Amino acid sequence: MKENEDLLRTKALQELDIMYTPPEKMFDDITSLAAFICNTPIALISLVDNKNQFFKSHYGLDVDQTPIDQSFCAHAIKNDEDIFIVDDATIDNRFKENPLVLSNPNIVYYAGVTLSNDEGIKIGTLCVIDKSKRALNKDQIKYS
């Protein structure tokens, strides 16, 4: 099942022709607005293929991609909840040994909502990240 989902997602991303493309103002506006609404230093539009997560937009982070085995967003797209939240990655068994937690950007808090194509295939997330514990209120969740 997982392999099939990965193949469908990778195929959907290939059809969209959006992976590994230059930044676009529209996406950058979305991440800067998400960071503002949620009062976080980092916001990303992350697209997840079978090997990497590519950041179509990255606010507050100076990298364009990370390996999928370090990806919080890969967990989010496999989740059935409306929003995937990690309150404290430093104690969460799924993430506490993750290089993105142990070193730059030192992720503690993560919240991500999935992005899907027209067929409903989850292709990535809009997420916010903080280096300290936090909680989003209902309005922040609603408008991000």
N, CA, C and O atoms as a GROMACS GRO file, in nm:
protein
  576
    1MET      N    1   0.083  -0.121   0.000
    1MET     CA    2   0.000   0.000   0.000
    1MET      C    3   0.087   0.126   0.000
    1MET      O    4   0.064   0.218  -0.079
    2LYS      N    5   0.188   0.131   0.091
    2LYS     CA    6   0.273   0.248   0.099
    2LYS      C    7   0.344   0.274  -0.034
    2LYS      O    8   0.350   0.388  -0.081
    3GLU      N    9   0.396   0.168  -0.095
    3GLU     CA   10   0.467   0.183  -0.221
    3GLU      C   11   0.374   0.238  -0.329
    3GLU      O   12   0.413   0.323  -0.409
    4ASN      N   13   0.251   0.190  -0.332
    4ASN     CA   14   0.153   0.237  -0.429
    4ASN      C   15   0.122   0.386  -0.406
    4ASN      O   16   0.113   0.462  -0.501
    5GLU      N   17   0.106   0.426  -0.280
    5GLU     CA   18   0.080   0.567  -0.248
    5GLU      C   19   0.197   0.654  -0.291
    5GLU      O   20   0.178   0.762  -0.346
    6ASP      N   21   0.320   0.606  -0.267
    6ASP     CA   22   0.439   0.680  -0.308
    6ASP      C   23   0.443   0.697  -0.460
    6ASP      O   24   0.475   0.805  -0.511
    7LEU      N   25   0.410   0.591  -0.532
    7LEU     CA   26   0.411   0.597  -0.679
    7LEU      C   27   0.304   0.692  -0.731
    7LEU      O   28   0.329   0.771  -0.822
    8LEU      N   29   0.184   0.684  -0.672
    8LEU     CA   30   0.075   0.774  -0.714
    8LEU      C   31   0.112   0.919  -0.687
    8LEU      O   32   0.088   1.007  -0.770
    9ARG      N   33   0.170   0.945  -0.571
    9ARG     CA   34   0.208   1.081  -0.534
    9ARG      C   35   0.318   1.133  -0.627
    9ARG      O   36   0.311   1.247  -0.675
   10THR      N   37   0.418   1.049  -0.652
   10THR     CA   38   0.528   1.090  -0.741
   10THR      C   39   0.476   1.117  -0.881
   10THR      O   40   0.516   1.215  -0.945
   11LYS      N   41   0.387   1.032  -0.930
   11LYS     CA   42   0.328   1.052  -1.063
   11LYS      C   43   0.247   1.181  -1.067
   11LYS      O   44   0.255   1.257  -1.164
   12ALA      N   45   0.169   1.206  -0.962
   12ALA     CA   46   0.088   1.328  -0.957
   12ALA      C   47   0.178   1.452  -0.959
   12ALA      O   48   0.147   1.550  -1.026
   13LEU      N   49   0.288   1.447  -0.886
   13LEU     CA   50   0.382   1.560  -0.884
   13LEU      C   51   0.448   1.580  -1.020
   13LEU      O   52   0.471   1.692  -1.064
   14GLN      N   53   0.480   1.470  -1.087
   14GLN     CA   54   0.538   1.480  -1.221
   14GLN      C   55   0.440   1.546  -1.317
   14GLN      O   56   0.478   1.628  -1.400
   15GLU      N   57   0.313   1.510  -1.306
   15GLU     CA   58   0.210   1.567  -1.393
   15GLU      C   59   0.191   1.717  -1.366
   15GLU      O   60   0.165   1.794  -1.459
   16LEU      N   61   0.205   1.757  -1.241
   16LEU     CA   62   0.192   1.899  -1.206
   16LEU      C   63   0.314   1.979  -1.251
   16LEU      O   64   0.306   2.101  -1.269
   17ASP      N   65   0.426   1.911  -1.270
   17ASP     CA   66   0.551   1.975  -1.313
   17ASP      C   67   0.587   2.094  -1.223
   17ASP      O   68   0.616   2.204  -1.271
   18ILE      N   69   0.583   2.070  -1.092
   18ILE     CA   70   0.607   2.176  -0.994
   18ILE      C   71   0.731   2.149  -0.908
   18ILE      O   72   0.781   2.239  -0.842
   19MET      N   73   0.779   2.025  -0.909
   19MET     CA   74   0.896   1.990  -0.828
   19MET      C   75   1.022   2.053  -0.888
   19MET      O   76   1.036   2.062  -1.009
   20TYR      N   77   1.112   2.096  -0.799
   20TYR     CA   78   1.243   2.146  -0.837
   20TYR      C   79   1.234   2.261  -0.937
   20TYR      O   80   1.317   2.274  -1.027
   21THR      N   81   1.134   2.344  -0.919
   21THR     CA   82   1.115   2.462  -1.002
   21THR      C   83   1.151   2.586  -0.920
   21THR      O   84   1.153   2.580  -0.797
   22PRO      N   85   1.178   2.697  -0.986
   22PRO     CA   86   1.216   2.819  -0.913
   22PRO      C   87   1.102   2.869  -0.822
   22PRO      O   88   0.986   2.834  -0.841
   23PRO      N   89   1.140   2.951  -0.726
   23PRO     CA   90   1.039   3.011  -0.637
   23PRO      C   91   0.936   3.092  -0.717
   23PRO      O   92   0.964   3.145  -0.824
   24GLU      N   93   0.816   3.100  -0.660
   24GLU     CA   94   0.711   3.180  -0.721
   24GLU      C   95   0.648   3.267  -0.613
   24GLU      O   96   0.621   3.220  -0.502
   25LYS      N   97   0.624   3.393  -0.645
   25LYS     CA   98   0.574   3.490  -0.549
   25LYS      C   99   0.445   3.443  -0.483
   25LYS      O  100   0.427   3.461  -0.362
   26MET      N  101   0.354   3.383  -0.559
   26MET     CA  102   0.226   3.339  -0.504
   26MET      C  103   0.248   3.241  -0.386
   26MET      O  104   0.183   3.253  -0.283
   27PHE      N  105   0.339   3.146  -0.403
   27PHE     CA  106   0.366   3.049  -0.298
   27PHE      C  107   0.440   3.114  -0.181
   27PHE      O  108   0.414   3.083  -0.065
   28ASP      N  109   0.532   3.205  -0.213
   28ASP     CA  110   0.604   3.276  -0.107
   28ASP      C  111   0.509   3.363  -0.025
   28ASP      O  112   0.527   3.376   0.096
   29ASP      N  113   0.409   3.422  -0.088
   29ASP     CA  114   0.309   3.500  -0.015
   29ASP      C  115   0.232   3.411   0.082
   29ASP      O  116   0.200   3.453   0.193
   30ILE      N  117   0.202   3.289   0.040
   30ILE     CA  118   0.127   3.196   0.125
   30ILE      C  119   0.209   3.158   0.249
   30ILE      O  120   0.156   3.158   0.360
   31THR      N  121   0.338   3.126   0.231
   31THR     CA  122   0.417   3.087   0.347
   31THR      C  123   0.443   3.204   0.441
   31THR      O  124   0.444   3.187   0.563
   32SER      N  125   0.464   3.322   0.387
   32SER     CA  126   0.486   3.436   0.476
   32SER      C  127   0.359   3.469   0.554
   32SER      O  128   0.365   3.508   0.670
   33LEU      N  129   0.244   3.453   0.491
   33LEU     CA  130   0.116   3.476   0.559
   33LEU      C  131   0.093   3.368   0.666
   33LEU      O  132   0.047   3.400   0.776
   34ALA      N  133   0.123   3.242   0.636
   34ALA     CA  134   0.107   3.135   0.734
   34ALA      C  135   0.196   3.159   0.856
   34ALA      O  136   0.153   3.142   0.969
   35ALA      N  137   0.321   3.200   0.832
   35ALA     CA  138   0.412   3.229   0.944
   35ALA      C  139   0.360   3.345   1.027
   35ALA      O  140   0.368   3.342   1.150
   36PHE      N  141   0.306   3.447   0.961
   36PHE     CA  142   0.251   3.562   1.032
   36PHE      C  143   0.129   3.522   1.116
   36PHE      O  144   0.121   3.555   1.234
   37ILE      N  145   0.036   3.451   1.055
   37ILE     CA  146  -0.087   3.411   1.125
   37ILE      C  147  -0.054   3.322   1.246
   37ILE      O  148  -0.112   3.338   1.353
   38CYS      N  149   0.038   3.229   1.227
   38CYS     CA  150   0.070   3.134   1.333
   38CYS      C  151   0.183   3.181   1.424
   38CYS      O  152   0.217   3.114   1.522
   39ASN      N  153   0.240   3.297   1.392
   39ASN     CA  154   0.347   3.354   1.473
   39ASN      C  155   0.463   3.256   1.490
   39ASN      O  156   0.513   3.233   1.600
   40THR      N  157   0.505   3.197   1.377
   40THR     CA  158   0.617   3.104   1.378
   40THR      C  159   0.730   3.159   1.291
   40THR      O  160   0.706   3.236   1.199
   41PRO      N  161   0.853   3.119   1.320
   41PRO     CA  162   0.965   3.169   1.241
   41PRO      C  163   0.981   3.099   1.106
   41PRO      O  164   1.052   3.149   1.018
   42ILE      N  165   0.915   2.984   1.089
   42ILE     CA  166   0.932   2.906   0.966
   42ILE      C  167   0.795   2.861   0.915
   42ILE      O  168   0.710   2.818   0.992
   43ALA      N  169   0.777   2.872   0.784
   43ALA     CA  170   0.660   2.815   0.716
   43ALA      C  171   0.707   2.763   0.581
   43ALA      O  172   0.791   2.824   0.515
   44LEU      N  173   0.651   2.649   0.541
   44LEU     CA  174   0.695   2.584   0.418
   44LEU      C  175   0.577   2.534   0.336
   44LEU      O  176   0.474   2.495   0.391
   45ILE      N  177   0.594   2.535   0.206
   45ILE     CA  178   0.510   2.454   0.118
   45ILE      C  179   0.601   2.342   0.074
   45ILE      O  180   0.697   2.363  -0.002
   46SER      N  181   0.572   2.223   0.121
   46SER     CA  182   0.656   2.107   0.100
   46SER      C  183   0.587   2.010   0.006
   46SER      O  184   0.470   1.977   0.025
   47LEU      N  185   0.659   1.964  -0.094
   47LEU     CA  186   0.610   1.863  -0.188
   47LEU      C  187   0.694   1.738  -0.168
   47LEU      O  188   0.816   1.744  -0.166
   48VAL      N  189   0.627   1.624  -0.153
   48VAL     CA  190   0.695   1.502  -0.112
   48VAL      C  191   0.686   1.396  -0.222
   48VAL      O  192   0.578   1.345  -0.251
   49ASP      N  193   0.801   1.364  -0.284
   49ASP     CA  194   0.802   1.253  -0.379
   49ASP      C  195   0.854   1.129  -0.307
   49ASP      O  196   0.849   1.124  -0.184
   50ASN      N  197   0.902   1.031  -0.379
   50ASN     CA  198   0.944   0.908  -0.313
   50ASN      C  199   1.085   0.913  -0.254
   50ASN      O  200   1.127   0.818  -0.188
   51LYS      N  201   1.160   1.022  -0.276
   51LYS     CA  202   1.296   1.032  -0.225
   51LYS      C  203   1.322   1.154  -0.139
   51LYS      O  204   1.399   1.148  -0.043
   52ASN      N  205   1.257   1.266  -0.172
   52ASN     CA  206   1.286   1.393  -0.106
   52ASN      C  207   1.159   1.470  -0.076
   52ASN      O  208   1.051   1.441  -0.128
   53GLN      N  209   1.177   1.568   0.010
   53GLN     CA  210   1.074   1.670   0.019
   53GLN      C  211   1.138   1.798  -0.036
   53GLN      O  212   1.244   1.840   0.008
   54PHE      N  213   1.070   1.857  -0.132
   54PHE     CA  214   1.115   1.979  -0.197
   54PHE      C  215   1.030   2.093  -0.144
   54PHE      O  216   0.908   2.083  -0.139
   55PHE      N  217   1.094   2.201  -0.106
   55PHE     CA  218   1.022   2.317  -0.056
   55PHE      C  219   0.994   2.413  -0.170
   55PHE      O  220   1.082   2.487  -0.213
   56LYS      N  221   0.871   2.410  -0.217
   56LYS     CA  222   0.830   2.502  -0.323
   56LYS      C  223   0.841   2.645  -0.272
   56LYS      O  224   0.871   2.737  -0.348
   57SER      N  225   0.817   2.662  -0.145
   57SER     CA  226   0.839   2.792  -0.081
   57SER      C  227   0.890   2.766   0.059
   57SER      O  228   0.845   2.674   0.128
   58HIS      N  229   0.985   2.846   0.101
   58HIS     CA  230   1.041   2.832   0.235
   58HIS      C  231   1.061   2.970   0.296
   58HIS      O  232   1.144   3.049   0.250
   59TYR      N  233   0.985   2.995   0.399
   59TYR     CA  234   0.995   3.120   0.474
   59TYR      C  235   1.070   3.090   0.602
   59TYR      O  236   1.026   3.006   0.682
   60GLY      N  237   1.183   3.156   0.624
   60GLY     CA  238   1.259   3.139   0.747
   60GLY      C  239   1.352   3.020   0.748
   60GLY      O  240   1.407   2.985   0.852
   61LEU      N  241   1.370   2.956   0.634
   61LEU     CA  242   1.459   2.841   0.623
   61LEU      C  243   1.534   2.852   0.492
   61LEU      O  244   1.474   2.881   0.388
   62ASP      N  245   1.665   2.829   0.495
   62ASP     CA  246   1.747   2.852   0.376
   62ASP      C  247   1.783   2.724   0.299
   62ASP      O  248   1.891   2.717   0.240
   63VAL      N  249   1.696   2.625   0.300
   63VAL     CA  250   1.720   2.504   0.222
   63VAL      C  251   1.602   2.480   0.129
   63VAL      O  252   1.490   2.520   0.157
   64ASP      N  253   1.630   2.414   0.017
   64ASP     CA  254   1.525   2.386  -0.081
   64ASP      C  255   1.467   2.247  -0.070
   64ASP      O  256   1.359   2.221  -0.123
   65GLN      N  257   1.536   2.156  -0.003
   65GLN     CA  258   1.488   2.019   0.008
   65GLN      C  259   1.559   1.946   0.121
   65GLN      O  260   1.665   1.988   0.167
   66THR      N  261   1.498   1.836   0.164
   66THR     CA  262   1.560   1.746   0.260
   66THR      C  263   1.524   1.603   0.220
   66THR      O  264   1.426   1.581   0.149
   67PRO      N  265   1.604   1.505   0.263
   67PRO     CA  266   1.571   1.365   0.234
   67PRO      C  267   1.437   1.327   0.299
   67PRO      O  268   1.402   1.379   0.405
   68ILE      N  269   1.366   1.238   0.236
   68ILE     CA  270   1.234   1.199   0.286
   68ILE      C  271   1.244   1.134   0.424
   68ILE      O  272   1.149   1.144   0.503
   69ASP      N  273   1.355   1.069   0.456
   69ASP     CA  274   1.366   1.005   0.587
   69ASP      C  275   1.377   1.106   0.701
   69ASP      O  276   1.367   1.067   0.817
   70GLN      N  277   1.397   1.234   0.671
   70GLN     CA  278   1.398   1.339   0.772
   70GLN      C  279   1.268   1.420   0.772
   70GLN      O  280   1.253   1.513   0.850
   71SER      N  281   1.177   1.384   0.686
   71SER     CA  282   1.058   1.465   0.659
   71SER      C  283   0.947   1.450   0.762
   71SER      O  284   0.897   1.339   0.784
   72PHE      N  285   0.909   1.559   0.824
   72PHE     CA  286   0.789   1.564   0.906
   72PHE      C  287   0.667   1.558   0.815
   72PHE      O  288   0.565   1.496   0.847
   73CYS      N  289   0.678   1.623   0.700
   73CYS     CA  290   0.566   1.632   0.606
   73CYS      C  291   0.525   1.496   0.552
   73CYS      O  292   0.408   1.474   0.523
   74ALA      N  293   0.621   1.404   0.537
   74ALA     CA  294   0.588   1.269   0.492
   74ALA      C  295   0.497   1.200   0.592
   74ALA      O  296   0.410   1.121   0.554
   75HIS      N  297   0.516   1.229   0.719
   75HIS     CA  298   0.426   1.176   0.822
   75HIS      C  299   0.288   1.241   0.811
   75HIS      O  300   0.185   1.175   0.825
   76ALA      N  301   0.288   1.370   0.786
   76ALA     CA  302   0.161   1.444   0.778
   76ALA      C  303   0.073   1.393   0.664
   76ALA      O  304  -0.048   1.381   0.681
   77ILE      N  305   0.132   1.362   0.550
   77ILE     CA  306   0.050   1.319   0.436
   77ILE      C  307  -0.003   1.177   0.454
   77ILE      O  308  -0.096   1.137   0.384
   78LYS      N  309   0.054   1.104   0.546
   78LYS     CA  310   0.003   0.968   0.576
   78LYS      C  311  -0.100   0.971   0.688
   78LYS      O  312  -0.159   0.867   0.721
   79ASN      N  313  -0.122   1.085   0.746
   79ASN     CA  314  -0.215   1.102   0.858
   79ASN      C  315  -0.354   1.135   0.804
   79ASN      O  316  -0.367   1.203   0.702
   80ASP      N  317  -0.456   1.088   0.871
   80ASP     CA  318  -0.594   1.114   0.828
   80ASP      C  319  -0.656   1.237   0.894
   80ASP      O  320  -0.768   1.276   0.859
   81GLU      N  321  -0.586   1.299   0.986
   81GLU     CA  322  -0.638   1.417   1.054
   81GLU      C  323  -0.633   1.539   0.963
   81GLU      O  324  -0.556   1.542   0.866
   82ASP      N  325  -0.714   1.641   0.994
   82ASP     CA  326  -0.712   1.765   0.917
   82ASP      C  327  -0.579   1.837   0.929
   82ASP      O  328  -0.531   1.900   0.835
   83ILE      N  329  -0.521   1.827   1.048
   83ILE     CA  330  -0.392   1.892   1.073
   83ILE      C  331  -0.306   1.796   1.155
   83ILE      O  332  -0.352   1.737   1.252
   84PHE      N  333  -0.181   1.782   1.114
   84PHE     CA  334  -0.086   1.695   1.182
   84PHE      C  335  -0.001   1.784   1.270
   84PHE      O  336   0.069   1.873   1.222
   85ILE      N  337  -0.005   1.760   1.401
   85ILE     CA  338   0.067   1.845   1.496
   85ILE      C  339   0.164   1.761   1.578
   85ILE      O  340   0.129   1.655   1.630
   86VAL      N  341   0.286   1.810   1.589
   86VAL     CA  342   0.386   1.754   1.678
   86VAL      C  343   0.416   1.864   1.780
   86VAL      O  344   0.480   1.964   1.748
   87ASP      N  345   0.370   1.843   1.902
   87ASP     CA  346   0.385   1.946   2.006
   87ASP      C  347   0.529   1.964   2.051
   87ASP      O  348   0.573   2.076   2.076
   88ASP      N  349   0.603   1.854   2.062
   88ASP     CA  350   0.742   1.862   2.106
   88ASP      C  351   0.821   1.749   2.041
   88ASP      O  352   0.823   1.637   2.091
   89ALA      N  353   0.885   1.781   1.931
   89ALA     CA  354   0.961   1.681   1.855
   89ALA      C  355   1.079   1.625   1.934
   89ALA      O  356   1.128   1.516   1.904
   90THR      N  357   1.125   1.699   2.035
   90THR     CA  358   1.242   1.653   2.111
   90THR      C  359   1.209   1.533   2.199
   90THR      O  360   1.300   1.462   2.243
   91ILE      N  361   1.080   1.508   2.225
   91ILE     CA  362   1.041   1.392   2.305
   91ILE      C  363   0.952   1.294   2.228
   91ILE      O  364   0.915   1.189   2.281
   92ASP      N  365   0.916   1.328   2.106
   92ASP     CA  366   0.832   1.243   2.023
   92ASP      C  367   0.919   1.131   1.963
   92ASP      O  368   1.017   1.160   1.894
   93ASN      N  369   0.884   1.006   1.989
   93ASN     CA  370   0.966   0.893   1.944
   93ASN      C  371   0.987   0.890   1.793
   93ASN      O  372   1.088   0.837   1.746
   94ARG      N  373   0.895   0.945   1.716
   94ARG     CA  374   0.909   0.948   1.570
   94ARG      C  375   1.016   1.046   1.524
   94ARG      O  376   1.072   1.030   1.416
   95PHE      N  377   1.045   1.146   1.606
   95PHE     CA  378   1.130   1.257   1.558
   95PHE      C  379   1.248   1.292   1.647
   95PHE      O  380   1.336   1.366   1.602
   96LYS      N  381   1.255   1.244   1.768
   96LYS     CA  382   1.357   1.293   1.863
   96LYS      C  383   1.501   1.268   1.817
   96LYS      O  384   1.591   1.337   1.864
   97GLU      N  385   1.525   1.173   1.727
   97GLU     CA  386   1.659   1.147   1.674
   97GLU      C  387   1.678   1.208   1.534
   97GLU      O  388   1.782   1.188   1.472
   98ASN      N  389   1.580   1.280   1.486
   98ASN     CA  390   1.584   1.339   1.352
   98ASN      C  391   1.690   1.450   1.348
   98ASN      O  392   1.693   1.534   1.438
   99PRO      N  393   1.775   1.452   1.246
   99PRO     CA  394   1.876   1.558   1.235
   99PRO      C  395   1.817   1.699   1.234
   99PRO      O  396   1.884   1.793   1.276
  100LEU      N  397   1.694   1.715   1.187
  100LEU     CA  398   1.631   1.848   1.184
  100LEU      C  399   1.585   1.892   1.323
  100LEU      O  400   1.554   2.009   1.345
  101VAL      N  401   1.580   1.798   1.416
  101VAL     CA  402   1.549   1.828   1.556
  101VAL      C  403   1.678   1.849   1.634
  101VAL      O  404   1.689   1.941   1.715
  102LEU      N  405   1.777   1.764   1.607
  102LEU     CA  406   1.903   1.768   1.681
  102LEU      C  407   1.995   1.882   1.639
  102LEU      O  408   2.083   1.923   1.715
  103SER      N  409   1.977   1.932   1.516
  103SER     CA  410   2.058   2.044   1.468
  103SER      C  411   1.970   2.137   1.385
  103SER      O  412   1.848   2.120   1.381
  104ASN      N  413   2.031   2.233   1.321
  104ASN     CA  414   1.957   2.334   1.247
  104ASN      C  415   1.855   2.270   1.153
  104ASN      O  416   1.892   2.184   1.073
  105PRO      N  417   1.730   2.307   1.159
  105PRO     CA  418   1.670   2.424   1.223
  105PRO      C  419   1.618   2.402   1.365
  105PRO      O  420   1.544   2.485   1.417
  106ASN      N  421   1.655   2.290   1.428
  106ASN     CA  422   1.618   2.261   1.567
  106ASN      C  423   1.467   2.263   1.589
  106ASN      O  424   1.416   2.336   1.674
  107ILE      N  425   1.397   2.181   1.512
  107ILE     CA  426   1.251   2.177   1.518
  107ILE      C  427   1.204   2.124   1.653
  107ILE      O  428   1.250   2.019   1.700
  108VAL      N  429   1.114   2.196   1.715
  108VAL     CA  430   1.044   2.150   1.834
  108VAL      C  431   0.896   2.134   1.800
  108VAL      O  432   0.837   2.029   1.828
  109TYR      N  433   0.837   2.235   1.741
  109TYR     CA  434   0.694   2.233   1.709
  109TYR      C  435   0.673   2.226   1.558
  109TYR      O  436   0.741   2.293   1.481
  110TYR      N  437   0.577   2.142   1.517
  110TYR     CA  438   0.542   2.129   1.375
  110TYR      C  439   0.390   2.116   1.364
  110TYR      O  440   0.327   2.041   1.440
  111ALA      N  441   0.332   2.188   1.270
  111ALA     CA  442   0.191   2.172   1.235
  111ALA      C  443   0.179   2.180   1.084
  111ALA      O  444   0.225   2.275   1.023
  112GLY      N  445   0.116   2.079   1.024
  112GLY     CA  446   0.104   2.076   0.879
  112GLY      C  447  -0.034   2.030   0.834
  112GLY      O  448  -0.092   1.938   0.890
  113VAL      N  449  -0.084   2.096   0.730
  113VAL     CA  450  -0.207   2.055   0.664
  113VAL      C  451  -0.169   2.003   0.526
  113VAL      O  452  -0.080   2.057   0.460
  114THR      N  453  -0.237   1.898   0.482
  114THR     CA  454  -0.199   1.837   0.356
  114THR      C  455  -0.250   1.916   0.237
  114THR      O  456  -0.353   1.982   0.243
  115LEU      N  457  -0.175   1.906   0.130
  115LEU     CA  458  -0.211   1.962   0.000
  115LEU      C  459  -0.237   1.844  -0.092
  115LEU      O  460  -0.160   1.749  -0.097
  116SER      N  461  -0.347   1.852  -0.166
  116SER     CA  462  -0.386   1.743  -0.255
  116SER      C  463  -0.410   1.795  -0.396
  116SER      O  464  -0.441   1.912  -0.415
  117ASN      N  465  -0.394   1.706  -0.494
  117ASN     CA  466  -0.428   1.745  -0.631
  117ASN      C  467  -0.579   1.727  -0.653
  117ASN      O  468  -0.651   1.692  -0.559
  118ASP      N  469  -0.626   1.751  -0.773
  118ASP     CA  470  -0.770   1.743  -0.803
  118ASP      C  471  -0.827   1.603  -0.781
  118ASP      O  472  -0.946   1.589  -0.757
  119GLU      N  473  -0.743   1.500  -0.789
  119GLU     CA  474  -0.789   1.363  -0.768
  119GLU      C  475  -0.784   1.322  -0.621
  119GLU      O  476  -0.819   1.209  -0.586
  120GLY      N  477  -0.742   1.413  -0.534
  120GLY     CA  478  -0.736   1.384  -0.391
  120GLY      C  479  -0.609   1.316  -0.346
  120GLY      O  480  -0.601   1.269  -0.232
  121ILE      N  481  -0.509   1.310  -0.431
  121ILE     CA  482  -0.381   1.250  -0.394
  121ILE      C  483  -0.301   1.353  -0.314
  121ILE      O  484  -0.275   1.463  -0.362
  122LYS      N  485  -0.263   1.315  -0.193
  122LYS     CA  486  -0.185   1.405  -0.108
  122LYS      C  487  -0.044   1.417  -0.164
  122LYS      O  488   0.028   1.318  -0.180
  123ILE      N  489  -0.004   1.541  -0.194
  123ILE     CA  490   0.126   1.564  -0.258
  123ILE      C  491   0.224   1.642  -0.169
  123ILE      O  492   0.343   1.651  -0.202
  124GLY      N  493   0.176   1.696  -0.060
  124GLY     CA  494   0.264   1.774   0.027
  124GLY      C  495   0.187   1.841   0.138
  124GLY      O  496   0.075   1.801   0.172
  125THR      N  497   0.249   1.944   0.194
  125THR     CA  498   0.186   2.016   0.306
  125THR      C  499   0.216   2.165   0.300
  125THR      O  500   0.312   2.211   0.237
  126LEU      N  501   0.131   2.238   0.367
  126LEU     CA  502   0.161   2.374   0.411
  126LEU      C  503   0.185   2.358   0.560
  126LEU      O  504   0.096   2.315   0.633
  127CYS      N  505   0.305   2.390   0.604
  127CYS     CA  506   0.336   2.367   0.745
  127CYS      C  507   0.403   2.488   0.808
  127CYS      O  508   0.461   2.574   0.741
  128VAL      N  509   0.391   2.492   0.940
  128VAL     CA  510   0.460   2.593   1.020
  128VAL      C  511   0.546   2.520   1.122
  128VAL      O  512   0.510   2.413   1.171
  129ILE      N  513   0.660   2.581   1.153
  129ILE     CA  514   0.759   2.518   1.240
  129ILE      C  515   0.811   2.622   1.338
  129ILE      O  516   0.827   2.740   1.305
  130ASP      N  517   0.837   2.575   1.460
  130ASP     CA  518   0.898   2.664   1.559
  130ASP      C  519   1.009   2.588   1.631
  130ASP      O  520   1.010   2.465   1.637
  131LYS      N  521   1.102   2.665   1.686
  131LYS     CA  522   1.214   2.610   1.760
  131LYS      C  523   1.181   2.598   1.909
  131LYS      O  524   1.267   2.560   1.989
  132SER      N  525   1.058   2.630   1.945
  132SER     CA  526   1.014   2.617   2.083
  132SER      C  527   0.872   2.563   2.086
  132SER      O  528   0.803   2.560   1.984
  133LYS      N  529   0.829   2.520   2.204
  133LYS     CA  530   0.693   2.468   2.219
  133LYS      C  531   0.593   2.579   2.196
  133LYS      O  532   0.619   2.696   2.225
  134ARG      N  533   0.479   2.541   2.142
  134ARG     CA  534   0.372   2.637   2.119
  134ARG      C  535   0.243   2.560   2.097
  134ARG      O  536   0.244   2.438   2.090
  135ALA      N  537   0.136   2.632   2.087
  135ALA     CA  538   0.006   2.574   2.050
  135ALA      C  539  -0.064   2.676   1.963
  135ALA      O  540  -0.062   2.796   1.991
  136LEU      N  541  -0.127   2.628   1.858
  136LEU     CA  542  -0.204   2.716   1.772
  136LEU      C  543  -0.346   2.725   1.825
  136LEU      O  544  -0.402   2.625   1.871
  137ASN      N  545  -0.405   2.845   1.818
  137ASN     CA  546  -0.545   2.858   1.858
  137ASN      C  547  -0.634   2.824   1.739
  137ASN      O  548  -0.586   2.803   1.628
  138LYS      N  549  -0.764   2.817   1.763
  138LYS     CA  550  -0.860   2.776   1.658
  138LYS      C  551  -0.853   2.868   1.536
  138LYS      O  552  -0.862   2.820   1.423
  139ASP      N  553  -0.838   2.997   1.557
  139ASP     CA  554  -0.831   3.090   1.444
  139ASP      C  555  -0.704   3.070   1.363
  139ASP      O  556  -0.707   3.075   1.240
  140GLN      N  557  -0.592   3.047   1.431
  140GLN     CA  558  -0.467   3.023   1.360
  140GLN      C  559  -0.478   2.896   1.274
  140GLN      O  560  -0.431   2.894   1.161
  141ILE      N  561  -0.539   2.795   1.327
  141ILE     CA  562  -0.558   2.671   1.251
  141ILE      C  563  -0.654   2.696   1.134
  141ILE      O  564  -0.629   2.648   1.023
  142LYS      N  565  -0.760   2.768   1.158
  142LYS     CA  566  -0.860   2.794   1.055
  142LYS      C  567  -0.803   2.874   0.938
  142LYS      O  568  -0.834   2.846   0.822
  143TYR      N  569  -0.719   2.974   0.966
  143TYR     CA  570  -0.671   3.066   0.862
  143TYR      C  571  -0.534   3.032   0.806
  143TYR      O  572  -0.483   3.105   0.721
  144SER      N  573  -0.474   2.925   0.854
  144SER     CA  574  -0.342   2.891   0.798
  144SER      C  575  -0.354   2.785   0.691
  144SER      O  576  -0.254   2.744   0.633
   0.00000   0.00000   0.00000
